[in-house]
Amino acid sequence: MTKETATKEEVTLNGKVLSGVVTSDKMDKTVVVEVQRYFKHAKYQKFIKEKKKYKAHDETNEYKTGDKVTIQETKPIAKSKYFVVSGMQDATNATNK
């Protein structure tokens, strides 16, 4: 058996895939992504919007505030950073808020 080194594109990550908007890009190699989910309350049957912020790894610092991105869960990179930015979504929808 030979070991082959896998590039970033070949590695398939298992875990949650979320989409949201970059709210901060001030840190080096890290962006803060705000993810919004819309769900029905179990007891009261009311629909609720919930927002949560995740820190995600951005190796090349290419994503800026306002970009709509997809993040993928991975092993912990830092104390509070356990997501990686996997790509950008529609650029047209990110500018039209």
Residue pairs with C-beta under 8 A, 6 or more apart in sequence:
13 72
13 73
13 74
13 84
13 86
14 73
15 72
15 73
15 74
16 72
16 73
17 70
17 71
17 72
17 73
17 86
18 33
18 35
18 54
18 70
18 71
18 73
18 83
19 35
19 68
19 69
19 70
19 71
19 89
20 33
20 34
20 35
20 36
20 54
20 68
20 69
20 71
21 33
21 34
21 66
21 67
21 68
21 69
21 94
22 31
22 32
22 33
22 63
22 64
22 65
22 66
22 67
22 68
22 69
23 32
23 33
23 34
23 53
23 65
24 31
24 32
24 65
25 31
25 32
25 58
25 61
25 63
25 64
25 65
27 55
28 61
29 57
29 58
29 59
29 61
30 55
30 56
30 57
30 58
30 78
30 81
31 55
31 56
31 58
31 63
31 69
31 85
32 53
32 54
32 55
32 56
33 53
33 54
33 55
33 56
33 69
33 71
33 83
33 85
34 51
34 52
34 53
35 51
35 52
35 53
35 54
35 71
36 49
36 50
36 51
37 49
37 50
37 52
38 47
38 48
38 49
38 50
39 47
39 48
39 50
40 46
40 47
40 48
41 47
41 48
54 71
54 83
55 78
55 80
55 81
55 83
56 69
56 71
56 81
56 83
56 84
56 85
57 74
57 77
57 81
57 83
57 84
57 85
58 85
63 69
63 85
63 88
66 94
66 95
67 88
67 91
67 94
68 88
68 89
68 90
68 91
68 93
68 94
69 85
69 86
69 87
69 88
69 89
70 85
70 86
70 87
70 88
70 89
71 83
71 84
71 85
71 86
72 83
72 84
72 85
72 86
73 82
73 83
74 82
74 83
74 84
75 82
76 82
77 84
88 94
